[in-house]
Amino acid sequence: MIRGLLATRSVLTQQVRGKALQNYARPSIDEIGVPTEPWKQVHDKNQTKFMMHLLVGIVSAGATITWFCNTINFNMEPTHLMKNEK
């Protein structure tokens, strides 16, 4: 009985891996595209876009922090413990 349990195959089955695509060949160096614009021009355009994203993020974070500080009462002074002076 025990030998029969030990001799059986594992309950977990291993995945059989196959090819994702049939007849696939890696592209050769001749098939890779060549740049059509100068590097500096593309770099400057990307940097402009990235700076706009950065500025929008900074403005949004500033607006959120300002709204949060003006909306939430942080109760900095324990006014309920202070004696009223008249």
PDB file with SEQRES, HELIX, SHEET and CRYST1 records, atoms N, CA, C and O in Angstrom:
SEQRES   1 A   86  MET ILE ARG GLY LEU LEU ALA THR ARG SER VAL LEU THR          
SEQRES   2 A   86  GLN GLN VAL ARG GLY LYS ALA LEU GLN ASN TYR ALA ARG          
SEQRES   3 A   86  PRO SER ILE ASP GLU ILE GLY VAL PRO THR GLU PRO TRP          
SEQRES   4 A   86  LYS GLN VAL HIS ASP LYS ASN GLN THR LYS PHE MET MET          
SEQRES   5 A   86  HIS LEU LEU VAL GLY ILE VAL SER ALA GLY ALA THR ILE          
SEQRES   6 A   86  THR TRP PHE CYS ASN THR ILE ASN PHE ASN MET GLU PRO          
SEQRES   7 A   86  THR HIS LEU MET LYS ASN GLU LYS                              
HELIX    1 AA1 ILE A    2  ALA A    7  1                                   6    
HELIX    2 AA2 ILE A   29  GLU A   31  5                                   3    
HELIX    3 AA3 TRP A   39  THR A   71  1                                  33    
CRYST1    1.000    1.000    1.000  90.00  90.00  90.00 P 1           1          
ATOM      1  N   MET A   1       0.822  -1.190   0.000  1.00  0.00           N  
ATOM      2  CA  MET A   1       0.000   0.000   0.000  1.00  0.00           C  
ATOM      3  C   MET A   1       0.873   1.264   0.000  1.00  0.00           C  
ATOM      4  O   MET A   1       0.672   2.155  -0.825  1.00  0.00           O  
ATOM      5  N   ILE A   2       1.831   1.340   0.916  1.00  0.00           N  
ATOM      6  CA  ILE A   2       2.679   2.523   1.015  1.00  0.00           C  
ATOM      7  C   ILE A   2       3.592   2.623  -0.206  1.00  0.00           C  
ATOM      8  O   ILE A   2       3.830   3.714  -0.725  1.00  0.00           O  
ATOM      9  N   ARG A   3       4.104   1.472  -0.663  1.00  0.00           N  
ATOM     10  CA  ARG A   3       4.964   1.501  -1.847  1.00  0.00           C  
ATOM     11  C   ARG A   3       4.185   1.966  -3.072  1.00  0.00           C  
ATOM     12  O   ARG A   3       4.749   2.621  -3.948  1.00  0.00           O  
ATOM     13  N   GLY A   4       2.926   1.643  -3.142  1.00  0.00           N  
ATOM     14  CA  GLY A   4       2.089   2.073  -4.265  1.00  0.00           C  
ATOM     15  C   GLY A   4       1.913   3.588  -4.278  1.00  0.00           C  
ATOM     16  O   GLY A   4       1.898   4.209  -5.341  1.00  0.00           O  
ATOM     17  N   LEU A   5       1.779   4.180  -3.081  1.00  0.00           N  
ATOM     18  CA  LEU A   5       1.629   5.634  -3.005  1.00  0.00           C  
ATOM     19  C   LEU A   5       2.942   6.339  -3.355  1.00  0.00           C  
ATOM     20  O   LEU A   5       2.941   7.381  -4.009  1.00  0.00           O  
ATOM     21  N   LEU A   6       4.052   5.761  -2.916  1.00  0.00           N  
ATOM     22  CA  LEU A   6       5.338   6.379  -3.194  1.00  0.00           C  
ATOM     23  C   LEU A   6       5.731   6.231  -4.658  1.00  0.00           C  
ATOM     24  O   LEU A   6       6.442   7.081  -5.194  1.00  0.00           O  
ATOM     25  N   ALA A   7       5.285   5.183  -5.301  1.00  0.00           N  
ATOM     26  CA  ALA A   7       5.671   4.921  -6.679  1.00  0.00           C  
ATOM     27  C   ALA A   7       4.839   5.716  -7.685  1.00  0.00           C  
ATOM     28  O   ALA A   7       5.235   5.836  -8.845  1.00  0.00           O  
ATOM     29  N   THR A   8       3.714   6.250  -7.273  1.00  0.00           N  
ATOM     30  CA  THR A   8       2.880   6.993  -8.225  1.00  0.00           C  
ATOM     31  C   THR A   8       3.541   8.308  -8.601  1.00  0.00           C  
ATOM     32  O   THR A   8       4.388   8.835  -7.880  1.00  0.00           O  
ATOM     33  N   ARG A   9       3.137   8.806  -9.718  1.00  0.00           N  
ATOM     34  CA  ARG A   9       3.688  10.085 -10.175  1.00  0.00           C  
ATOM     35  C   ARG A   9       3.243  11.219  -9.268  1.00  0.00           C  
ATOM     36  O   ARG A   9       2.268  11.098  -8.526  1.00  0.00           O  
ATOM     37  N   SER A  10       3.955  12.294  -9.340  1.00  0.00           N  
ATOM     38  CA  SER A  10       3.638  13.458  -8.528  1.00  0.00           C  
ATOM     39  C   SER A  10       2.257  13.979  -8.894  1.00  0.00           C  
ATOM     40  O   SER A  10       1.834  13.902 -10.047  1.00  0.00           O  
ATOM     41  N   VAL A  11       1.570  14.504  -7.905  1.00  0.00           N  
ATOM     42  CA  VAL A  11       0.243  15.052  -8.144  1.00  0.00           C  
ATOM     43  C   VAL A  11       0.345  16.309  -8.997  1.00  0.00           C  
ATOM     44  O   VAL A  11      -0.533  16.592  -9.812  1.00  0.00           O  
ATOM     45  N   LEU A  12       1.414  17.051  -8.804  1.00  0.00           N  
ATOM     46  CA  LEU A  12       1.608  18.274  -9.586  1.00  0.00           C  
ATOM     47  C   LEU A  12       2.175  17.911 -10.950  1.00  0.00           C  
ATOM     48  O   LEU A  12       3.148  17.164 -11.050  1.00  0.00           O  
ATOM     49  N   THR A  13       1.567  18.438 -11.983  1.00  0.00           N  
ATOM     50  CA  THR A  13       2.066  18.168 -13.327  1.00  0.00           C  
ATOM     51  C   THR A  13       2.917  19.341 -13.783  1.00  0.00           C  
ATOM     52  O   THR A  13       2.636  20.492 -13.447  1.00  0.00           O  
ATOM     53  N   GLN A  14       3.936  19.050 -14.532  1.00  0.00           N  
ATOM     54  CA  GLN A  14       4.795  20.095 -15.049  1.00  0.00           C  
ATOM     55  C   GLN A  14       4.245  20.588 -16.376  1.00  0.00           C  
ATOM     56  O   GLN A  14       3.707  19.821 -17.174  1.00  0.00           O  
ATOM     57  N   GLN A  15       4.391  21.867 -16.587  1.00  0.00           N  
ATOM     58  CA  GLN A  15       3.897  22.464 -17.807  1.00  0.00           C  
ATOM     59  C   GLN A  15       4.795  22.076 -18.984  1.00  0.00           C  
ATOM     60  O   GLN A  15       6.022  22.123 -18.896  1.00  0.00           O  
ATOM     61  N   VAL A  16       4.163  21.702 -20.060  1.00  0.00           N  
ATOM     62  CA  VAL A  16       4.902  21.391 -21.277  1.00  0.00           C  
ATOM     63  C   VAL A  16       5.003  22.681 -22.072  1.00  0.00           C  
ATOM     64  O   VAL A  16       3.992  23.256 -22.473  1.00  0.00           O  
ATOM     65  N   ARG A  17       6.219  23.127 -22.295  1.00  0.00           N  
ATOM     66  CA  ARG A  17       6.407  24.402 -22.972  1.00  0.00           C  
ATOM     67  C   ARG A  17       6.586  24.167 -24.476  1.00  0.00           C  
ATOM     68  O   ARG A  17       7.352  23.307 -24.911  1.00  0.00           O  
ATOM     69  N   GLY A  18       5.868  24.946 -25.225  1.00  0.00           N  
ATOM     70  CA  GLY A  18       5.985  24.864 -26.673  1.00  0.00           C  
ATOM     71  C   GLY A  18       6.387  26.206 -27.240  1.00  0.00           C  
ATOM     72  O   GLY A  18       6.527  27.178 -26.498  1.00  0.00           O  
ATOM     73  N   LYS A  19       6.571  26.272 -28.513  1.00  0.00           N  
ATOM     74  CA  LYS A  19       6.924  27.524 -29.158  1.00  0.00           C  
ATOM     75  C   LYS A  19       5.694  28.415 -29.251  1.00  0.00           C  
ATOM     76  O   LYS A  19       4.587  27.945 -29.518  1.00  0.00           O  
ATOM     77  N   ALA A  20       5.902  29.687 -29.032  1.00  0.00           N  
ATOM     78  CA  ALA A  20       4.792  30.625 -29.146  1.00  0.00           C  
ATOM     79  C   ALA A  20       4.440  30.858 -30.617  1.00  0.00           C  
ATOM     80  O   ALA A  20       3.264  30.924 -30.978  1.00  0.00           O  
ATOM     81  N   LEU A  21       5.439  30.979 -31.439  1.00  0.00           N  
ATOM     82  CA  LEU A  21       5.219  31.212 -32.866  1.00  0.00           C  
ATOM     83  C   LEU A  21       5.975  30.153 -33.662  1.00  0.00           C  
ATOM     84  O   LEU A  21       7.112  29.808 -33.340  1.00  0.00           O  
ATOM     85  N   GLN A  22       5.346  29.663 -34.671  1.00  0.00           N  
ATOM     86  CA  GLN A  22       6.003  28.691 -35.536  1.00  0.00           C  
ATOM     87  C   GLN A  22       6.755  29.443 -36.635  1.00  0.00           C  
ATOM     88  O   GLN A  22       6.292  30.479 -37.112  1.00  0.00           O  
ATOM     89  N   ASN A  23       7.890  28.931 -37.025  1.00  0.00           N  
ATOM     90  CA  ASN A  23       8.705  29.485 -38.104  1.00  0.00           C  
ATOM     91  C   ASN A  23       9.100  30.941 -37.854  1.00  0.00           C  
ATOM     92  O   ASN A  23       9.079  31.757 -38.775  1.00  0.00           O  
ATOM     93  N   TYR A  24       9.455  31.265 -36.619  1.00  0.00           N  
ATOM     94  CA  TYR A  24       9.871  32.623 -36.285  1.00  0.00           C  
ATOM     95  C   TYR A  24      11.381  32.735 -36.406  1.00  0.00           C  
ATOM     96  O   TYR A  24      12.119  31.885 -35.908  1.00  0.00           O  
ATOM     97  N   ALA A  25      11.824  33.764 -37.055  1.00  0.00           N  
ATOM     98  CA  ALA A  25      13.255  34.039 -37.164  1.00  0.00           C  
ATOM     99  C   ALA A  25      13.497  35.452 -36.657  1.00  0.00           C  
ATOM    100  O   ALA A  25      12.724  36.364 -36.952  1.00  0.00           O  
ATOM    101  N   ARG A  26      14.565  35.634 -35.900  1.00  0.00           N  
ATOM    102  CA  ARG A  26      14.878  36.958 -35.388  1.00  0.00           C  
ATOM    103  C   ARG A  26      15.184  37.890 -36.548  1.00  0.00           C  
ATOM    104  O   ARG A  26      15.733  37.466 -37.565  1.00  0.00           O  
ATOM    105  N   PRO A  27      14.826  39.166 -36.395  1.00  0.00           N  
ATOM    106  CA  PRO A  27      15.097  40.100 -37.491  1.00  0.00           C  
ATOM    107  C   PRO A  27      16.595  40.316 -37.667  1.00  0.00           C  
ATOM    108  O   PRO A  27      17.360  40.320 -36.703  1.00  0.00           O  
ATOM    109  N   SER A  28      16.978  40.489 -38.875  1.00  0.00           N  
ATOM    110  CA  SER A  28      18.393  40.746 -39.150  1.00  0.00           C  
ATOM    111  C   SER A  28      18.678  42.232 -38.964  1.00  0.00           C  
ATOM    112  O   SER A  28      17.754  43.030 -38.812  1.00  0.00           O  
ATOM    113  N   ILE A  29      19.930  42.594 -38.974  1.00  0.00           N  
ATOM    114  CA  ILE A  29      20.331  43.985 -38.788  1.00  0.00           C  
ATOM    115  C   ILE A  29      19.824  44.868 -39.931  1.00  0.00           C  
ATOM    116  O   ILE A  29      19.639  46.071 -39.751  1.00  0.00           O  
ATOM    117  N   ASP A  30      19.599  44.273 -41.103  1.00  0.00           N  
ATOM    118  CA  ASP A  30      19.103  45.044 -42.244  1.00  0.00           C  
ATOM    119  C   ASP A  30      17.630  45.417 -42.088  1.00  0.00           C  
ATOM    120  O   ASP A  30      17.171  46.380 -42.702  1.00  0.00           O  
ATOM    121  N   GLU A  31      16.895  44.676 -41.283  1.00  0.00           N  
ATOM    122  CA  GLU A  31      15.464  44.934 -41.109  1.00  0.00           C  
ATOM    123  C   GLU A  31      15.173  45.955 -40.014  1.00  0.00           C  
ATOM    124  O   GLU A  31      14.040  46.420 -39.890  1.00  0.00           O  
ATOM    125  N   ILE A  32      16.173  46.307 -39.223  1.00  0.00           N  
ATOM    126  CA  ILE A  32      15.975  47.281 -38.150  1.00  0.00           C  
ATOM    127  C   ILE A  32      15.934  48.673 -38.764  1.00  0.00           C  
ATOM    128  O   ILE A  32      16.742  49.011 -39.629  1.00  0.00           O  
ATOM    129  N   GLY A  33      14.979  49.474 -38.300  1.00  0.00           N  
ATOM    130  CA  GLY A  33      14.801  50.811 -38.864  1.00  0.00           C  
ATOM    131  C   GLY A  33      15.941  51.755 -38.529  1.00  0.00           C  
ATOM    132  O   GLY A  33      16.683  51.551 -37.568  1.00  0.00           O  
ATOM    133  N   VAL A  34      16.059  52.786 -39.340  1.00  0.00           N  
ATOM    134  CA  VAL A  34      17.087  53.802 -39.141  1.00  0.00           C  
ATOM    135  C   VAL A  34      16.402  55.065 -38.626  1.00  0.00           C  
ATOM    136  O   VAL A  34      15.251  55.321 -38.980  1.00  0.00           O  
ATOM    137  N   PRO A  35      17.078  55.854 -37.803  1.00  0.00           N  
ATOM    138  CA  PRO A  35      16.468  57.101 -37.322  1.00  0.00           C  
ATOM    139  C   PRO A  35      16.160  58.045 -38.484  1.00  0.00           C  
ATOM    140  O   PRO A  35      16.935  58.167 -39.432  1.00  0.00           O  
ATOM    141  N   THR A  36      15.007  58.709 -38.383  1.00  0.00           N  
ATOM    142  CA  THR A  36      14.607  59.637 -39.447  1.00  0.00           C  
ATOM    143  C   THR A  36      14.786  61.086 -39.031  1.00  0.00           C  
ATOM    144  O   THR A  36      14.776  61.974 -39.883  1.00  0.00           O  
ATOM    145  N   GLU A  37      14.951  61.350 -37.721  1.00  0.00           N  
ATOM    146  CA  GLU A  37      15.140  62.708 -37.222  1.00  0.00           C  
ATOM    147  C   GLU A  37      16.454  62.780 -36.469  1.00  0.00           C  
ATOM    148  O   GLU A  37      16.946  61.762 -35.983  1.00  0.00           O  
ATOM    149  N   PRO A  38      17.032  63.980 -36.367  1.00  0.00           N  
ATOM    150  CA  PRO A  38      18.256  64.112 -35.589  1.00  0.00           C  
ATOM    151  C   PRO A  38      18.006  63.828 -34.106  1.00  0.00           C  
ATOM    152  O   PRO A  38      16.933  64.121 -33.579  1.00  0.00           O  
ATOM    153  N   TRP A  39      18.999  63.262 -33.452  1.00  0.00           N  
ATOM    154  CA  TRP A  39      18.868  62.880 -32.047  1.00  0.00           C  
ATOM    155  C   TRP A  39      18.546  64.076 -31.176  1.00  0.00           C  
ATOM    156  O   TRP A  39      17.682  63.980 -30.304  1.00  0.00           O  
ATOM    157  N   LYS A  40      19.209  65.195 -31.382  1.00  0.00           N  
ATOM    158  CA  LYS A  40      19.020  66.394 -30.556  1.00  0.00           C  
ATOM    159  C   LYS A  40      17.588  66.896 -30.639  1.00  0.00           C  
ATOM    160  O   LYS A  40      17.015  67.303 -29.628  1.00  0.00           O  
ATOM    161  N   GLN A  41      17.010  66.872 -31.819  1.00  0.00           N  
ATOM    162  CA  GLN A  41      15.636  67.353 -31.999  1.00  0.00           C  
ATOM    163  C   GLN A  41      14.656  66.461 -31.244  1.00  0.00           C  
ATOM    164  O   GLN A  41      13.756  66.968 -30.573  1.00  0.00           O  
ATOM    165  N   VAL A  42      14.812  65.164 -31.340  1.00  0.00           N  
ATOM    166  CA  VAL A  42      13.926  64.233 -30.641  1.00  0.00           C  
ATOM    167  C   VAL A  42      14.124  64.350 -29.138  1.00  0.00           C  
ATOM    168  O   VAL A  42      13.155  64.299 -28.380  1.00  0.00           O  
ATOM    169  N   HIS A  43      15.374  64.506 -28.695  1.00  0.00           N  
ATOM    170  CA  HIS A  43      15.676  64.642 -27.272  1.00  0.00           C  
ATOM    171  C   HIS A  43      15.025  65.899 -26.696  1.00  0.00           C  
ATOM    172  O   HIS A  43      14.419  65.850 -25.626  1.00  0.00           O  
ATOM    173  N   ASP A  44      15.147  67.018 -27.400  1.00  0.00           N  
ATOM    174  CA  ASP A  44      14.551  68.267 -26.929  1.00  0.00           C  
ATOM    175  C   ASP A  44      13.027  68.170 -26.857  1.00  0.00           C  
ATOM    176  O   ASP A  44      12.419  68.677 -25.914  1.00  0.00           O  
ATOM    177  N   LYS A  45      12.410  67.526 -27.843  1.00  0.00           N  
ATOM    178  CA  LYS A  45      10.964  67.354 -27.837  1.00  0.00           C  
ATOM    179  C   LYS A  45      10.524  66.496 -26.651  1.00  0.00           C  
ATOM    180  O   LYS A  45       9.532  66.804 -25.991  1.00  0.00           O  
ATOM    181  N   ASN A  46      11.267  65.416 -26.383  1.00  0.00           N  
ATOM    182  CA  ASN A  46      10.944  64.557 -25.241  1.00  0.00           C  
ATOM    183  C   ASN A  46      11.137  65.293 -23.924  1.00  0.00           C  
ATOM    184  O   ASN A  46      10.318  65.156 -23.015  1.00  0.00           O  
ATOM    185  N   GLN A  47      12.215  66.077 -23.807  1.00  0.00           N  
ATOM    186  CA  GLN A  47      12.458  66.810 -22.569  1.00  0.00           C  
ATOM    187  C   GLN A  47      11.365  67.839 -22.304  1.00  0.00           C  
ATOM    188  O   GLN A  47      10.982  68.049 -21.154  1.00  0.00           O  
ATOM    189  N   THR A  48      10.857  68.486 -23.361  1.00  0.00           N  
ATOM    190  CA  THR A  48       9.756  69.432 -23.202  1.00  0.00           C  
ATOM    191  C   THR A  48       8.522  68.725 -22.662  1.00  0.00           C  
ATOM    192  O   THR A  48       7.848  69.231 -21.765  1.00  0.00           O  
ATOM    193  N   LYS A  49       8.235  67.557 -23.213  1.00  0.00           N  
ATOM    194  CA  LYS A  49       7.072  66.786 -22.759  1.00  0.00           C  
ATOM    195  C   LYS A  49       7.251  66.345 -21.312  1.00  0.00           C  
ATOM    196  O   LYS A  49       6.309  66.418 -20.523  1.00  0.00           O  
ATOM    197  N   PHE A  50       8.447  65.890 -20.955  1.00  0.00           N  
ATOM    198  CA  PHE A  50       8.700  65.429 -19.597  1.00  0.00           C  
ATOM    199  C   PHE A  50       8.630  66.576 -18.598  1.00  0.00           C  
ATOM    200  O   PHE A  50       8.136  66.396 -17.484  1.00  0.00           O  
ATOM    201  N   MET A  51       9.124  67.764 -18.986  1.00  0.00           N  
ATOM    202  CA  MET A  51       9.056  68.920 -18.098  1.00  0.00           C  
ATOM    203  C   MET A  51       7.608  69.345 -17.863  1.00  0.00           C  
ATOM    204  O   MET A  51       7.256  69.759 -16.759  1.00  0.00           O  
ATOM    205  N   MET A  52       6.771  69.246 -18.890  1.00  0.00           N  
ATOM    206  CA  MET A  52       5.346  69.564 -18.714  1.00  0.00           C  
ATOM    207  C   MET A  52       4.700  68.597 -17.736  1.00  0.00           C  
ATOM    208  O   MET A  52       3.909  69.009 -16.888  1.00  0.00           O  
ATOM    209  N   HIS A  53       5.028  67.319 -17.846  1.00  0.00           N  
ATOM    210  CA  HIS A  53       4.498  66.338 -16.897  1.00  0.00           C  
ATOM    211  C   HIS A  53       4.960  66.652 -15.481  1.00  0.00           C  
ATOM    212  O   HIS A  53       4.175  66.564 -14.538  1.00  0.00           O  
ATOM    213  N   LEU A  54       6.223  67.016 -15.327  1.00  0.00           N  
ATOM    214  CA  LEU A  54       6.761  67.354 -14.017  1.00  0.00           C  
ATOM    215  C   LEU A  54       6.060  68.576 -13.435  1.00  0.00           C  
ATOM    216  O   LEU A  54       5.682  68.568 -12.264  1.00  0.00           O  
ATOM    217  N   LEU A  55       5.879  69.627 -14.236  1.00  0.00           N  
ATOM    218  CA  LEU A  55       5.215  70.831 -13.757  1.00  0.00           C  
ATOM    219  C   LEU A  55       3.761  70.575 -13.376  1.00  0.00           C  
ATOM    220  O   LEU A  55       3.288  71.082 -12.360  1.00  0.00           O  
ATOM    221  N   VAL A  56       3.056  69.796 -14.180  1.00  0.00           N  
ATOM    222  CA  VAL A  56       1.668  69.455 -13.851  1.00  0.00           C  
ATOM    223  C   VAL A  56       1.615  68.672 -12.541  1.00  0.00           C  
ATOM    224  O   VAL A  56       0.721  68.898 -11.726  1.00  0.00           O  
ATOM    225  N   GLY A  57       2.549  67.765 -12.329  1.00  0.00           N  
ATOM    226  CA  GLY A  57       2.594  67.004 -11.084  1.00  0.00           C  
ATOM    227  C   GLY A  57       2.893  67.874  -9.879  1.00  0.00           C  
ATOM    228  O   GLY A  57       2.282  67.706  -8.824  1.00  0.00           O  
ATOM    229  N   ILE A  58       3.840  68.815 -10.028  1.00  0.00           N  
ATOM    230  CA  ILE A  58       4.178  69.701  -8.911  1.00  0.00           C  
ATOM    231  C   ILE A  58       3.009  70.620  -8.573  1.00  0.00           C  
ATOM    232  O   ILE A  58       2.702  70.829  -7.399  1.00  0.00           O  
ATOM    233  N   VAL A  59       2.357  71.170  -9.592  1.00  0.00           N  
ATOM    234  CA  VAL A  59       1.202  72.043  -9.357  1.00  0.00           C  
ATOM    235  C   VAL A  59       0.063  71.258  -8.715  1.00  0.00           C  
ATOM    236  O   VAL A  59      -0.582  71.749  -7.789  1.00  0.00           O  
ATOM    237  N   SER A  60      -0.185  70.056  -9.194  1.00  0.00           N  
ATOM    238  CA  SER A  60      -1.249  69.229  -8.615  1.00  0.00           C  
ATOM    239  C   SER A  60      -0.953  68.884  -7.162  1.00  0.00           C  
ATOM    240  O   SER A  60      -1.843  68.944  -6.314  1.00  0.00           O  
ATOM    241  N   ALA A  61       0.293  68.524  -6.872  1.00  0.00           N  
ATOM    242  CA  ALA A  61       0.661  68.201  -5.490  1.00  0.00           C  
ATOM    243  C   ALA A  61       0.532  69.428  -4.600  1.00  0.00           C  
ATOM    244  O   ALA A  61       0.046  69.328  -3.473  1.00  0.00           O  
ATOM    245  N   GLY A  62       0.967  70.597  -5.098  1.00  0.00           N  
ATOM    246  CA  GLY A  62       0.836  71.824  -4.317  1.00  0.00           C  
ATOM    247  C   GLY A  62      -0.616  72.180  -4.042  1.00  0.00           C  
ATOM    248  O   GLY A  62      -0.965  72.565  -2.926  1.00  0.00           O  
ATOM    249  N   ALA A  63      -1.465  72.053  -5.061  1.00  0.00           N  
ATOM    250  CA  ALA A  63      -2.890  72.345  -4.888  1.00  0.00           C  
ATOM    251  C   ALA A  63      -3.527  71.376  -3.898  1.00  0.00           C  
ATOM    252  O   ALA A  63      -4.358  71.776  -3.083  1.00  0.00           O  
ATOM    253  N   THR A  64      -3.146  70.114  -3.966  1.00  0.00           N  
ATOM    254  CA  THR A  64      -3.700  69.117  -3.053  1.00  0.00           C  
ATOM    255  C   THR A  64      -3.267  69.388  -1.616  1.00  0.00           C  
ATOM    256  O   THR A  64      -4.079  69.296  -0.696  1.00  0.00           O  
ATOM    257  N   ILE A  65      -1.998  69.721  -1.420  1.00  0.00           N  
ATOM    258  CA  ILE A  65      -1.500  70.005  -0.065  1.00  0.00           C  
ATOM    259  C   ILE A  65      -2.165  71.259   0.487  1.00  0.00           C  
ATOM    260  O   ILE A  65      -2.544  71.294   1.658  1.00  0.00           O  
ATOM    261  N   THR A  66      -2.312  72.295  -0.350  1.00  0.00           N  
ATOM    262  CA  THR A  66      -2.974  73.520   0.093  1.00  0.00           C  
ATOM    263  C   THR A  66      -4.422  73.251   0.484  1.00  0.00           C  
ATOM    264  O   THR A  66      -4.880  73.704   1.533  1.00  0.00           O  
ATOM    265  N   TRP A  67      -5.140  72.515  -0.358  1.00  0.00           N  
ATOM    266  CA  TRP A  67      -6.535  72.177  -0.045  1.00  0.00           C  
ATOM    267  C   TRP A  67      -6.613  71.377   1.241  1.00  0.00           C  
ATOM    268  O   TRP A  67      -7.479  71.628   2.079  1.00  0.00           O  
ATOM    269  N   PHE A  68      -5.717  70.418   1.404  1.00  0.00           N  
ATOM    270  CA  PHE A  68      -5.729  69.555   2.585  1.00  0.00           C  
ATOM    271  C   PHE A  68      -5.483  70.371   3.854  1.00  0.00           C  
ATOM    272  O   PHE A  68      -6.180  70.189   4.852  1.00  0.00           O  
ATOM    273  N   CYS A  69      -4.493  71.275   3.819  1.00  0.00           N  
ATOM    274  CA  CYS A  69      -4.166  72.077   5.005  1.00  0.00           C  
ATOM    275  C   CYS A  69      -5.272  73.063   5.345  1.00  0.00           C  
ATOM    276  O   CYS A  69      -5.487  73.368   6.518  1.00  0.00           O  
ATOM    277  N   ASN A  70      -5.978  73.567   4.336  1.00  0.00           N  
ATOM    278  CA  ASN A  70      -7.059  74.521   4.594  1.00  0.00           C  
ATOM    279  C   ASN A  70      -8.367  73.842   4.971  1.00  0.00           C  
ATOM    280  O   ASN A  70      -9.223  74.472   5.591  1.00  0.00           O  
ATOM    281  N   THR A  71      -8.540  72.593   4.618  1.00  0.00           N  
ATOM    282  CA  THR A  71      -9.803  71.901   4.879  1.00  0.00           C  
ATOM    283  C   THR A  71      -9.782  71.152   6.201  1.00  0.00           C  
ATOM    284  O   THR A  71     -10.771  71.174   6.933  1.00  0.00           O  
ATOM    285  N   ILE A  72      -8.702  70.503   6.514  1.00  0.00           N  
ATOM    286  CA  ILE A  72      -8.613  69.658   7.707  1.00  0.00           C  
ATOM    287  C   ILE A  72      -8.247  70.518   8.907  1.00  0.00           C  
ATOM    288  O   ILE A  72      -7.318  71.323   8.848  1.00  0.00           O  
ATOM    289  N   ASN A  73      -8.986  70.338   9.996  1.00  0.00           N  
ATOM    290  CA  ASN A  73      -8.687  71.042  11.238  1.00  0.00           C  
ATOM    291  C   ASN A  73      -7.705  70.182  12.021  1.00  0.00           C  
ATOM    292  O   ASN A  73      -8.066  69.106  12.498  1.00  0.00           O  
ATOM    293  N   PHE A  74      -6.475  70.644  12.155  1.00  0.00           N  
ATOM    294  CA  PHE A  74      -5.439  69.865  12.823  1.00  0.00           C  
ATOM    295  C   PHE A  74      -5.469  70.032  14.341  1.00  0.00           C  
ATOM    296  O   PHE A  74      -4.753  69.321  15.047  1.00  0.00           O  
ATOM    297  N   ASN A  75      -6.286  70.959  14.862  1.00  0.00           N  
ATOM    298  CA  ASN A  75      -6.440  71.171  16.301  1.00  0.00           C  
ATOM    299  C   ASN A  75      -5.076  71.397  16.956  1.00  0.00           C  
ATOM    300  O   ASN A  75      -4.677  70.661  17.859  1.00  0.00           O  
ATOM    301  N   MET A  76      -4.378  72.413  16.491  1.00  0.00           N  
ATOM    302  CA  MET A  76      -3.033  72.697  16.983  1.00  0.00           C  
ATOM    303  C   MET A  76      -3.031  73.197  18.426  1.00  0.00           C  
ATOM    304  O   MET A  76      -2.099  72.915  19.179  1.00  0.00           O  
ATOM    305  N   GLU A  77      -4.069  73.935  18.814  1.00  0.00           N  
ATOM    306  CA  GLU A  77      -4.150  74.437  20.190  1.00  0.00           C  
ATOM    307  C   GLU A  77      -5.281  73.727  20.914  1.00  0.00           C  
ATOM    308  O   GLU A  77      -6.375  73.594  20.366  1.00  0.00           O  
ATOM    309  N   PRO A  78      -5.039  73.275  22.118  1.00  0.00           N  
ATOM    310  CA  PRO A  78      -6.127  72.643  22.886  1.00  0.00           C  
ATOM    311  C   PRO A  78      -7.037  73.719  23.501  1.00  0.00           C  
ATOM    312  O   PRO A  78      -6.990  73.972  24.705  1.00  0.00           O  
ATOM    313  N   THR A  79      -7.856  74.338  22.662  1.00  0.00           N  
ATOM    314  CA  THR A  79      -8.689  75.441  23.154  1.00  0.00           C  
ATOM    315  C   THR A  79      -9.705  74.963  24.176  1.00  0.00           C  
ATOM    316  O   THR A  79     -10.152  75.763  24.998  1.00  0.00           O  
ATOM    317  N   HIS A  80     -10.079  73.721  24.160  1.00  0.00           N  
ATOM    318  CA  HIS A  80     -11.042  73.231  25.140  1.00  0.00           C  
ATOM    319  C   HIS A  80     -10.414  73.092  26.531  1.00  0.00           C  
ATOM    320  O   HIS A  80     -11.134  72.965  27.521  1.00  0.00           O  
ATOM    321  N   LEU A  81      -9.087  73.115  26.614  1.00  0.00           N  
ATOM    322  CA  LEU A  81      -8.414  73.045  27.909  1.00  0.00           C  
ATOM    323  C   LEU A  81      -7.988  74.423  28.416  1.00  0.00           C  
ATOM    324  O   LEU A  81      -7.649  74.566  29.591  1.00  0.00           O  
ATOM    325  N   MET A  82      -8.000  75.428  27.556  1.00  0.00           N  
ATOM    326  CA  MET A  82      -7.549  76.753  27.941  1.00  0.00           C  
ATOM    327  C   MET A  82      -8.674  77.492  28.640  1.00  0.00           C  
ATOM    328  O   MET A  82      -9.838  77.361  28.259  1.00  0.00           O  
ATOM    329  N   LYS A  83      -8.329  78.282  29.678  1.00  0.00           N  
ATOM    330  CA  LYS A  83      -9.315  79.075  30.383  1.00  0.00           C  
ATOM    331  C   LYS A  83      -9.616  80.333  29.600  1.00  0.00           C  
ATOM    332  O   LYS A  83      -8.724  80.966  29.033  1.00  0.00           O  
ATOM    333  N   ASN A  84     -10.870  80.678  29.580  1.00  0.00           N  
ATOM    334  CA  ASN A  84     -11.291  81.890  28.879  1.00  0.00           C  
ATOM    335  C   ASN A  84     -10.904  83.094  29.731  1.00  0.00           C  
ATOM    336  O   ASN A  84     -11.261  83.169  30.907  1.00  0.00           O  
ATOM    337  N   GLU A  85     -10.190  84.014  29.148  1.00  0.00           N  
ATOM    338  CA  GLU A  85      -9.823  85.233  29.842  1.00  0.00           C  
ATOM    339  C   GLU A  85     -10.762  86.343  29.407  1.00  0.00           C  
ATOM    340  O   GLU A  85     -10.904  86.629  28.218  1.00  0.00           O  
ATOM    341  N   LYS A  86     -11.401  86.965  30.393  1.00  0.00           N  
ATOM    342  CA  LYS A  86     -12.344  88.042  30.074  1.00  0.00           C  
ATOM    343  C   LYS A  86     -11.966  89.289  30.789  1.00  0.00           C  
ATOM    344  O   LYS A  86     -12.639  90.309  30.649  1.00  0.00           O  
TER     345      LYS A  86                                                      
END                                                                             
